[in-house]
Every structure is written in structure tokens, then in C-alpha cells.
Amino acid sequence: MTDLNVDRDLQRLVEEANRHLDREMIRKEGVGAERYGEMAFLGNPTLEMAMDEITDLINYMRFTFTKIYIMNKMLKEMNEQRSPLQDGFIATKDLFGADSPNRF
């Protein structure tokens, strides 16, 4: 695959993500208008509400960081334990075990 194809594919994915975000924002605005009234946002303490949402987002980011940190440590440990002849992708079942409740 050439860099040009990668650039086009990446640009397509960015545009797709932006369209998805636009649709989701419109949907959420509609849900809020239906639930609370179309102009209810004018009377809401939006700065305080945004601060509350930011706190939630920071917590989600911390939780996600922790999950990625744990997975990375597990992958490093598995990589150190595998034989030099074993190469390539490590299946999730090999990482966590087929019956593990932590399997993704």
C-alpha cells in the first residue's frame, strides 16, 4: 500500500468520524429538546453542567488509560515469555484464556 493510499484512507476515516459526530450531536440536541424543551438550554447553568461533564470525561479517560496500561503490561509479559520462534499476532484467547471473564 502506498503512502498516498494510506493518506486517502485516513482522510476518508477522518471525514467519516466527523459526519458521525455531526449526526450524534444533532441527535443528542433533539433528545434534549424533546425531554426538556427546545429552548431550555437558555435557562440552564451550562458552565456548571459542562464542568460536571468534563469531570466525567476525565474519569473515563483515567479508566481507559488504566485498561490500556494493564493490557500493555500483559502484552509485554507475554512477549517476554513466548519463544523466539513464535512471531506475529497474539490472539485475545491466548492473552486472557478462552474462559476468562476479562476476554474482549
Secondary structure, 3 states (H helix, E strand, C coil): CCHHHHHHHHHHHHHHHHHHHHHHHHHHHHHHHHHHCCCHHHHCCHHHHHHHHHHHHHHHHHHHHHHHHHHHHHHHHHHHHCCCCCCCCCCHHHHHCCCCCCCC
